[in-house]
Amino acid sequence: MSSKSLRQLPSVDEVVRSHKLKQYVSSYSKHLVTRIVRDVLGRMRADIFAGRKGDVSMGKIQELVAEQLEDMFKPSLKKIINASGVVLHTNLGRAILCDEAIDAIKISAGNAVNLEMDLEKGERGNRDSHLENIICYLTGAEAATIVNNNAAAVFLTLNTLAEKKEVIISRGELIEIGGSFRIPDVIKKSGCRLVEVGSTNRTHASDYISAINKNTAVLLKAHTSNYAIVGFTSSVDLKELVKVGGDRNLPVVEDLGSGSLMDLSRFGLPREPQVRESIEAGAAVVTFSGDKLLGGPQAGIIAGKREYLQRINKNPLKRALRACKLTIAALEATLKLYLNHDTLPQKLPTLRFLTRPAAEIALVAEEAARLLKQRLGSDYSVKVEDGFSRIGSGSLPEEALATKVVSITHMETPPEKIFAMFLANNPPILGRVHREKFLLDMRMIEKGEDAVIFPISNF
Ligand SMILES: *Cc1c(COP(=O)(O)O)cnc(C)c1O
């Protein structure tokens, strides 16, 4: 029985030479088509051996080969419409870059550039030279460098300043960020010994002082960006901690997480700790992300006192964690927008989305609801409602931004199914399910340039 089915299978060569695959051979090469045919026939043979019944006709084989070839050439990374209501969504690549950064990436990507070339001296230069001055200008730091992301920035800083020594941190700051970044683990992997002090809700200066000994190398402060401890609480602020460290010649390192380069309250947003404030308070080193509130590419920025930055730059691990020319190009362009606070909210997409007027979001929501009603038909209920967006990436917890959402419900279809239907669209549309309703947040949907806000194809 199974040997009969096996004998029915055509040879690899027969399939490759079949008329139907001719166009694939000419566009994808005979070599590749042959490999895929071998794969498909191999899987069918295994199915037959295992007694699984299925269509093993020539037509089916050709169809599977064509499907596999086409899948192989489709880009895996594709555009998604972010209607989730989370502005800085880690799973969607966080900040959307400004036009200036995109242009800068294009130049760096397609050309030789002076990444490590001093054009005045005609000698080898330093890749930090493109960013250090502007980071120092914007933060007040003496020196700065960048690495791959903020996790790398924390890791490199601790490894440089405290390897084989002790790092003291409050128990209230032993944070975990989504995606397996846990401060205690990073401290250990940096080669340092973690010393926890205080309690979850209360830590005092005396707790740090009594833990300090000859093995102590760093006092670490981590911004509790994705949660808040409320109620009977007490923590040692940076200034006080710098005083404790200064008296004993110990540097204070602060992991700010998002870290802001300006006072966001001038745009009506809640205040997030600013890098400049930490530098002014005397932190030896401050680390923060390039792609959170800053609105740039994935990067970890390390800013602080020159003596510590010099040591960090000399660490051989720095080379392993360094950023590429595309990141440097994009970050430079993004940081330059901060030189003009008046144009920043228009030019920087992250800030534009965060400060978008409710009336403008409402207009987009009305238009989207009208189009979706037409498209989905009368079985669906489509309404514009008030809702809340989130900043995301652990920034500004507790704070929600008033927005307008389009809610979509159906008598028989559960919201999870509608969610999946929108995600299967081309391009995928990411909404969210909240209280038995499927919601599309319009905060990040730009006004429809071609009058079609949602290019819905599949339903
Ligand atoms: C987000 C965050 C990190 C990790 O930053 P990445 O840029 O994602 O590597 C570290 N510490 C804090 C406090 C954070 O909020």
The ligand as an SDF file (V2000), in Angstrom:
LIG
                    3D

 15 15  0  0  0  0  0  0  0  0999 V2000
   13.9450   49.9030   29.0200 C   0  0  0  0  0  0  0  0  0  0  0  0
   14.8610   49.8610   30.1580 C   0  0  0  0  0  0  0  0  0  0  0  0
   16.0800   49.1750   30.0660 C   0  0  0  0  0  0  0  0  0  0  0  0
   16.4850   48.4210   28.8270 C   0  0  0  0  0  0  0  0  0  0  0  0
   16.6950   49.3010   27.7630 O   0  0  0  0  0  0  0  0  0  0  0  0
   16.8330   48.7380   26.2570 P   0  0  0  0  0  0  0  0  0  0  0  0
   17.1240   49.9520   25.4530 O   0  0  0  0  0  0  0  0  0  0  0  0
   15.5480   48.0820   25.9370 O   0  0  0  0  0  0  0  0  0  0  0  0
   17.9660   47.7710   26.2550 O   0  0  0  0  0  0  0  0  0  0  0  0
   16.8980   49.1870   31.1640 C   0  0  0  0  0  0  0  0  0  0  0  0
   16.5550   49.8420   32.2830 N   0  0  0  0  0  0  0  0  0  0  0  0
   15.3870   50.5240   32.4090 C   0  0  0  0  0  0  0  0  0  0  0  0
   15.0840   51.2330   33.6830 C   0  0  0  0  0  0  0  0  0  0  0  0
   14.5040   50.5530   31.3470 C   0  0  0  0  0  0  0  0  0  0  0  0
   13.3480   51.2220   31.4620 O   0  0  0  0  0  0  0  0  0  0  0  0
  1  2  1  0
  2  3  1  0
  2 14  2  0
  3  4  1  0
  3 10  2  0
  4  5  1  0
  5  6  1  0
  6  7  2  0
  6  8  1  0
  6  9  1  0
 10 11  1  0
 11 12  2  0
 12 13  1  0
 12 14  1  0
 14 15  1  0
M  END
$$$$
